[in-house]
Structure formats: C-alpha cells, structure tokens
C-alpha cells in the first residue's frame, strides 16, 4: 500500500510540473492595437482599440492615454466590446500633434491580471 501511495504522489507531482507551462501561458496578452504600437498617424484617432488573446472582465480593465507631458488625455472609461469580449476600446478627445503613451491594465475571465504600455504619435 505504501508503494502505491508513493507512486501516486510522484505521478501527481510530475503531472503538476508538466502543466505549469500551460498555466503560465494562460495570461491575457495584447495581440494588436489601433493605432498600432509605435506608429505615427496622420490624423488623431477618435478611439483606441486594443485586442487581447482572451476575453476580458469589463470591471477590471482600463486604458489611459497621456501626452508627452504626462497629462491624461482620456476622460471616458474604457469599454469591452459586447460582440467581442477580447476587444477593449476607449474614446479620446481630439488629440493634438505629438507623442502619446497608452497604459492598459486588464483582467481576463480566468482572473489573470496583465498590464503594459505602448506609444504612438499624431503628426
């Protein structure tokens, strides 16, 4: 009986370690943005669109846009697209020419939190 229990414990431990890479890969990742990361656009966008690899929790997902001086440009709260819960959008006022930083923070349906930043420029 002790041998069976020890083998079961060893097998369960090995299986858990084998699944760890899969669990680590389960975090939400930014797949694409509009405007694109690092891009320069001719006209200021009316809204930003961020697409992730997993469905998002609206109550715990946000986007803030700041100008080069650190002044926040966004006034409205970001919204998860009802038809595609992997998409987060935020309206922006008319942006002047210059560089902008986008800070995002999301929580996926499986409760993983992720955050990041990227920039774009308006001509």
Buried (B, 14 or more C-beta within 10 A) or exposed (E): EEEEEEEEEEEEEEEEEEEEEEEEEEBBEBEEBBBEBEEEBEEBBEEBBBBBBBBBBBEEBBBBBBBEEEEEBBEEEBBBBEEEBBBBBBBBEEBEEEEBBBBBBBBBEEEBEBEEEBBBBBE
